[in-house]
Amino acid sequence: MSFEIPDTLIDPIVRLALAEDLGRAGDVTVTACIDAEARMSAAFVARQNGVVAGLSCARLAIAALDPSARFEAVLRDGETVGPGSVIARVEANARALLTAERTGLNLMGRLSGVATLTAAYVFAINGTGARIADTRKTTPGLRALEKYAVRCGGGVNHRFGLDDAILIKDNHVAACGGVGSALERARAFAGHLMKIEVEVDSLEQLDEALAHRPDAIMCDNFSVADLTEAVRRAKGKTILEASGGINLTTVRAIAETGVDIISVGALTHSAAVLDIGLDA
């Protein structure tokens, strides 16, 4: 399956990263060592197993410095790679390519790491009917790209920001004086297209929330036994989401309770970078 994200979302991030690297004087190494007109061919190659994401980051980083560069994607975002897999080939001005190399690799490695970890969670719950979702625990400035990488790994996106939907968390509940009060206020505020979700931390709060018919209920740090009971009570009434400290060891048992969504902050806050290199 192929995925797309508009270049208009990626390009400002890439250019900011390039500016950070170029500093006040540009790439003094290539200026000193490489002829201005020299051309160079190279390939982006995976060093380990994973799921690739972020090819456009590498393409746009090179194009920003050499608009005439030729970038050939051998694979698409969302495809699996192994050691030695050629992901893309490029031919460009040598100075431009070597200057853009680290920016392209940093972003593609980061996004491929997120996609790879997401794919591992998706595989772990295969056949249960549950879906793996991300959270807002993303790298500042990279949220759109990291959430895109989650989709490349087979996951689904939770809200992108505070304006997507109403999500009443525990501190909101405390400030409002209870689950019911918070939901009443939210329902009075929300337009017909705005979804409402509330976080609960007990079966008692779940029952209180169900009485107000939210669009979704997040069961935070529930035991497997309590999640099973929550599914029994909420089935057919609302979307049920499990969250809180979920890892690859526990995710299968959680999925087997029958919850609809499992949100995992680790997809974006703990993913290891996928090792990708540029081979001249």
Residue pairs with C-beta under 8 A, 6 or more apart in sequence:
1 78
2 76
2 77
2 78
3 53
3 76
3 77
3 78
3 148
3 151
3 152
5 56
5 144
5 145
5 148
7 56
7 60
9 144
9 145
10 56
10 57
10 60
10 145
11 60
11 64
13 57
13 107
13 141
13 142
13 145
14 57
14 60
14 61
14 64
14 103
14 107
15 64
16 141
17 61
17 103
17 106
17 107
18 61
18 64
18 65
18 99
18 100
18 103
21 27
21 99
21 102
21 103
22 99
26 99
27 95
27 98
27 99
29 98
30 94
30 95
30 98
30 99
31 95
34 94
34 95
34 98
35 94
36 95
37 93
38 93
38 94
38 95
39 91
39 92
39 93
39 94
40 91
40 92
40 93
40 94
40 97
40 98
40 280
41 89
41 90
41 91
41 280
42 89
42 90
42 97
42 278
42 279
42 280
43 86
43 87
43 88
43 89
43 90
43 278
43 279
44 55
44 58
44 86
44 87
44 88
44 89
44 90
44 104
44 105
44 108
44 276
44 277
44 278
45 84
45 85
45 86
45 87
45 276
45 277
45 278
45 279
46 52
46 81
46 82
46 83
46 84
46 85
46 87
46 274
46 275
46 276
47 83
47 275
47 276
47 277
48 82
48 83
48 274
48 275
49 80
49 81
49 82
49 83
49 116
50 80
50 81
50 112
50 113
50 115
50 116
50 274
51 78
51 79
51 80
51 81
51 112
51 115
51 116
51 118
51 119
51 152
51 153
51 274
52 75
52 76
52 77
52 78
52 79
52 80
52 81
52 87
52 108
52 112
52 115
52 152
52 274
53 77
53 78
53 108
53 111
53 112
53 114
53 115
53 148
53 149
53 152
53 153
54 77
54 107
54 108
54 109
54 110
54 111
54 112
54 145
54 149
55 73
55 75
55 76
55 77
55 87
55 88
55 108
56 77
57 103
57 104
57 107
57 108
57 111
57 145
58 71
58 88
58 90
58 100
58 104
58 105
58 107
58 108
59 71
59 73
59 88
59 104
61 100
61 103
61 104
61 107
62 69
62 71
62 90
62 92
62 96
62 97
62 100
62 104
63 69
63 71
64 100
65 93
65 95
65 96
65 97
65 99
65 100
66 92
66 93
66 96
66 97
68 92
68 93
69 90
69 91
69 92
69 93
69 96
69 97
70 90
70 91
70 92
71 88
71 89
71 90
71 92
72 88
72 89
72 90
73 87
73 88
74 86
74 87
74 88
74 89
75 81
75 85
75 86
75 87
75 88
77 115
77 148
77 152
78 115
78 151
78 152
78 153
80 119
81 87
81 112
87 108
87 276
90 97
97 278
101 278
104 278
105 276
105 277
105 278
107 145
108 276
109 273
109 274
109 275
109 276
110 139
110 142
110 146
110 149
110 271
110 273
111 145
111 146
111 148
111 149
111 152
112 149
112 273
112 274
112 276
113 271
113 272
113 273
113 274
114 146
114 149
114 150
114 153
114 267
114 268
114 271
115 149
115 150
115 152
115 153
115 274
116 153
116 271
116 274
117 153
117 266
117 267
117 270
117 271
117 272
118 132
118 134
118 149
118 150
118 152
118 153
118 154
118 155
118 267
118 271
119 153
119 154
120 248
121 132
121 153
121 155
121 248
121 251
121 262
121 264
121 267
122 132
122 153
122 154
122 155
124 248
124 251
124 252
124 255
125 132
125 251
125 252
125 255
125 262
128 252
128 255
128 256
129 255
129 258
129 260
130 254
130 255
130 258
130 259
130 260
130 261
130 262
131 155
131 156
131 260
131 261
131 262
132 154
132 155
132 156
132 251
132 262
132 264
132 267
133 150
133 155
133 156
133 157
133 158
133 241
133 261
133 262
133 263
133 264
134 146
134 147
134 150
134 155
134 156
134 157
134 158
134 263
134 264
134 265
134 267
134 268
135 158
135 243
135 263
135 264
135 265
135 267
135 268
136 143
136 158
136 159
136 160
136 161
137 265
137 268
137 269
138 146
138 147
138 268
138 269
139 146
139 268
143 160
143 161
144 160
146 268
147 157
147 160
147 268
150 156
150 157
150 267
150 268
151 157
153 267
155 267
156 261
158 263
159 165
159 167
165 194
165 195
165 196
165 197
166 186
166 189
166 190
166 194
166 195
166 196
166 197
167 197
167 198
167 199
167 218
168 176
168 179
168 182
168 183
168 186
168 196
168 197
168 198
168 199
169 199
170 199
170 201
170 220
172 182
173 179
173 182
173 198
173 199
173 205
176 182
176 185
178 208
179 198
179 200
179 205
179 208
179 209
179 212
180 208
180 209
180 211
180 212
182 198
183 196
183 198
183 209
183 212
183 214
184 212
186 196
186 198
186 214
187 196
187 212
190 196
195 215
195 216
196 214
196 215
196 216
197 214
197 215
197 216
197 217
197 218
197 239
197 241
198 209
198 214
198 216
198 217
198 218
199 217
199 218
199 220
199 243
200 206
200 208
200 209
200 217
200 218
200 219
200 220
201 219
201 220
201 221
201 222
202 226
203 226
203 229
203 230
203 233
206 217
206 219
206 230
206 233
206 234
207 233
209 217
210 217
210 233
210 234
210 237
210 238
213 237
213 238
214 238
215 238
215 239
216 238
216 239
216 240
216 241
216 261
217 230
217 234
217 238
217 239
217 240
217 241
218 241
218 242
218 243
218 263
219 226
219 227
219 230
219 240
219 241
219 242
219 243
219 259
220 243
220 244
221 243
221 244
221 245
222 230
222 242
222 244
224 253
224 254
224 257
227 242
227 254
227 257
227 259
228 257
228 258
230 240
230 257
230 259
231 240
231 257
231 258
231 259
234 240
235 258
239 260
239 261
240 258
240 259
240 260
240 261
241 259
241 260
241 261
241 262
241 263
242 254
242 257
242 259
242 261
242 262
242 263
243 262
243 263
243 264
246 254
246 262
246 263
246 264
246 266
247 266
251 262
251 264
254 262
255 262
